[in-house]
Amino acid sequence: METKKYELPNLPYGYKDLEPYISEEIMTLHHQKHHAGYVSNLNVAIDKYPTLFKKSAEELLKNLDEIPEEIRMAVRNNAGGHVNHSIFWNIMLPFGTAQSKSKVGEPSGKLAEEIKKQFKSFTEFQQKFNDEGLRRFGSGWVWLVKDKDGTLQIISTANQDNPISDGRIPIMGNDLWEHAYYLQYKNVRADYLKAWWNVVNWQEVEKRFIE
């Protein structure tokens, strides 16, 4: 029986559908080269211990201490890259389409209530999220997570680290690696962080929060 390996997921929209906020060129390279590379490298690492293919990439990250030391860093980096990007694609949606008009803009329901409770207002939450993204030195991610005590927190992680490795639940995250924005926004990460809110799929984010 052939071992089922990790696979690159399809995007839930076309490569040009997030324009003008994220260009077709960025999305194509980001998905076909960067995310595909993480999946390929993860499969190469796990090939040495094929029983690990029975675990999801999330399960690998939740229990990194159980991964053989020989491949632990490769799994941390590449399973992280795979999981992070799989979340990232799904919490975005084309701006201004009939499909997205009710979903893009601001959160609603229980998530909106919790954001207001934790951060006073949606505007203040956005500002804190962007500020945390700007403070992250080098490559990484900025996240809204559900902490171990159930509260919402804004954190950032280095490289392709995922919050689930520390027992936190990632609700939404924005990619701070230069390949996510440099071809369009050059070195002005702040402009990218501000523009990104136009393509956030709040229905999916709220679904992740509730689940």
C-alpha positions as CSV (number, residue, x, y, z in Angstrom):
1,M,0.0,0.0,0.0
2,E,1.4,3.4,-1.1
3,T,2.1,5.8,1.7
4,K,-0.1,8.9,1.5
5,K,2.2,11.9,1.6
6,Y,1.5,15.6,2.2
7,E,0.1,17.5,-0.7
8,L,-0.1,21.1,-1.8
9,P,-3.7,22.3,-1.4
10,N,-5.4,24.2,-4.2
11,L,-6.2,27.8,-3.6
12,P,-9.9,28.6,-3.0
13,Y,-9.6,31.4,-5.7
14,G,-7.5,32.3,-8.7
15,Y,-4.0,33.7,-8.5
16,K,-5.1,37.2,-9.7
17,D,-8.3,37.3,-7.5
18,L,-6.7,39.2,-4.6
19,E,-5.6,42.1,-6.7
20,P,-5.0,45.0,-6.3
21,Y,-4.0,44.2,-2.8
22,I,-1.8,41.1,-3.5
23,S,-0.6,40.7,-7.1
24,E,-1.0,37.7,-9.3
25,E,2.8,37.4,-9.6
26,I,3.2,37.2,-5.8
27,M,0.4,34.7,-5.4
28,T,1.7,32.4,-8.1
29,L,5.2,32.4,-6.8
30,H,4.1,32.1,-3.2
31,H,1.9,29.1,-3.8
32,Q,3.7,27.3,-6.6
33,K,7.2,27.8,-5.4
34,H,7.3,28.6,-1.7
35,H,4.4,26.6,-0.3
36,A,5.1,23.7,-2.7
37,G,8.7,23.8,-1.5
38,Y,7.7,23.3,2.1
39,V,5.5,20.4,1.2
40,S,8.2,18.7,-0.9
41,N,10.8,19.2,1.8
42,L,8.5,17.9,4.5
43,N,7.9,14.7,2.4
44,V,11.6,14.2,2.0
45,A,12.3,14.6,5.7
46,I,9.4,12.2,6.7
47,D,10.5,9.6,4.1
48,K,13.2,8.6,6.6
49,Y,10.5,7.7,9.2
50,P,7.5,6.8,7.0
51,T,5.2,5.9,10.0
52,L,5.0,9.6,10.7
53,F,3.0,10.1,7.5
54,K,0.0,8.8,9.5
55,K,0.1,12.1,11.4
56,S,-1.3,15.3,10.1
57,A,1.1,18.2,9.7
58,E,-0.6,19.9,12.7
59,E,-0.1,16.8,14.8
60,L,3.6,16.9,14.0
61,L,3.9,20.5,15.1
62,K,2.0,19.9,18.3
63,N,4.4,17.2,19.3
64,L,7.8,18.3,18.0
65,D,9.6,16.7,21.0
66,E,8.4,13.3,19.7
67,I,10.0,13.8,16.3
68,P,13.4,12.1,15.8
69,E,16.1,14.7,16.4
70,E,17.6,14.0,13.0
71,I,14.6,15.5,11.2
72,R,13.1,17.6,13.9
73,M,14.2,21.0,12.6
74,A,13.2,20.1,9.0
75,V,9.8,19.1,10.2
76,R,9.5,22.2,12.4
77,N,10.3,24.5,9.4
78,N,8.5,22.7,6.6
79,A,5.4,21.4,8.4
80,G,5.2,24.9,9.8
81,G,5.4,26.4,6.4
82,H,2.8,23.9,5.1
83,V,0.3,24.5,8.0
84,N,0.9,28.3,8.1
85,H,0.2,28.8,4.4
86,S,-2.8,26.4,4.4
87,I,-4.4,28.7,7.0
88,F,-3.3,31.8,5.2
89,W,-4.9,30.9,1.8
90,N,-8.2,30.1,3.5
91,I,-8.6,33.2,5.6
92,M,-8.4,35.4,2.5
93,L,-11.0,36.1,-0.1
94,P,-11.3,38.4,-3.2
95,F,-12.3,41.9,-2.4
96,G,-15.5,43.4,-3.8
97,T,-17.0,40.2,-5.4
98,A,-20.6,39.2,-4.8
99,Q,-19.2,36.2,-2.9
100,S,-17.2,38.3,-0.5
101,K,-19.2,41.5,0.1
102,S,-20.7,40.1,3.3
103,K,-17.4,38.6,4.5
104,V,-14.8,41.2,4.0
105,G,-14.5,44.3,6.2
106,E,-14.9,43.5,9.8
107,P,-15.7,40.5,11.9
108,S,-19.2,39.8,13.3
109,G,-20.8,37.6,15.9
110,K,-18.9,36.1,18.8
111,L,-15.5,36.9,17.3
112,A,-16.4,40.6,17.1
113,E,-17.6,40.6,20.7
114,E,-14.4,39.0,21.9
115,I,-12.2,41.3,19.9
116,K,-14.0,44.3,21.4
117,K,-13.7,42.8,24.9
118,Q,-10.0,42.1,24.6
119,F,-8.8,45.1,22.5
120,K,-11.6,47.7,23.1
121,S,-12.4,48.2,19.4
122,F,-11.8,46.6,16.0
123,T,-9.7,49.6,15.0
124,E,-7.4,49.2,18.0
125,F,-7.1,45.5,17.3
126,Q,-6.0,46.2,13.8
127,Q,-3.4,48.7,15.0
128,K,-2.0,46.3,17.5
129,F,-1.9,43.5,15.0
130,N,-0.1,45.7,12.5
131,D,2.3,47.0,15.1
132,E,3.2,43.5,16.2
133,G,3.8,42.6,12.5
134,L,6.1,45.6,12.2
135,R,8.1,44.7,15.3
136,R,8.9,41.2,14.1
137,F,12.5,41.4,13.0
138,G,13.3,39.4,9.9
139,S,11.0,36.7,8.6
140,G,8.0,35.3,10.5
141,W,4.2,35.6,11.0
142,V,1.9,37.8,13.1
143,W,-1.0,35.9,14.6
144,L,-4.3,36.3,16.5
145,V,-4.4,33.2,18.7
146,K,-6.6,31.7,21.4
147,D,-4.2,31.4,24.4
148,K,-4.2,28.5,26.8
149,D,-6.5,30.3,29.1
150,G,-9.0,30.9,26.3
151,T,-8.3,34.6,25.8
152,L,-7.3,36.2,22.5
153,Q,-3.7,37.3,22.1
154,I,-1.7,39.0,19.3
155,I,1.7,37.4,18.9
156,S,4.4,36.9,16.3
157,T,6.5,33.9,15.5
158,A,9.9,33.6,13.8
159,N,10.4,31.9,10.5
160,Q,7.7,29.2,9.9
161,D,7.0,28.5,13.6
162,N,3.3,27.9,14.3
163,P,1.6,28.8,17.6
164,I,0.2,25.3,18.1
165,S,3.8,24.2,19.0
166,D,3.3,26.3,22.1
167,G,-0.2,25.1,22.9
168,R,-1.9,28.1,21.4
169,I,-4.7,27.9,18.7
170,P,-4.0,30.1,15.6
171,I,-7.2,32.0,14.6
172,M,-5.7,34.1,11.8
173,G,-2.2,34.9,10.7
174,N,-0.4,37.2,8.2
175,D,2.8,36.2,6.4
176,L,5.7,38.6,7.1
177,W,8.2,36.9,4.9
178,E,9.5,39.2,2.1
179,H,8.3,36.8,-0.6
180,A,4.7,37.6,0.6
181,Y,4.9,41.3,-0.4
182,Y,8.3,42.5,-1.7
183,L,7.5,42.3,-5.4
184,Q,4.6,44.7,-4.8
185,Y,5.3,46.7,-1.7
186,K,9.1,46.6,-1.8
187,N,10.6,47.2,1.7
188,V,7.5,49.0,3.1
189,R,6.0,46.2,5.2
190,A,3.6,48.7,6.8
191,D,1.8,49.3,3.5
192,Y,1.4,45.6,3.0
193,L,0.0,45.1,6.5
194,K,-2.6,47.8,6.0
195,A,-3.6,46.6,2.5
196,W,-4.0,43.0,3.7
197,W,-7.2,43.7,5.7
198,N,-9.0,44.2,2.4
199,V,-8.8,40.5,1.7
200,V,-9.4,39.0,5.1
201,N,-12.3,36.4,5.0
202,W,-13.9,37.1,8.4
203,Q,-16.4,34.3,8.0
204,E,-13.5,31.8,7.9
205,V,-11.7,33.5,10.7
206,E,-14.8,33.4,12.9
207,K,-15.3,29.7,12.0
208,R,-11.7,29.0,13.2
209,F,-12.4,31.0,16.4
210,I,-15.6,29.0,17.2
211,E,-14.1,25.6,16.4
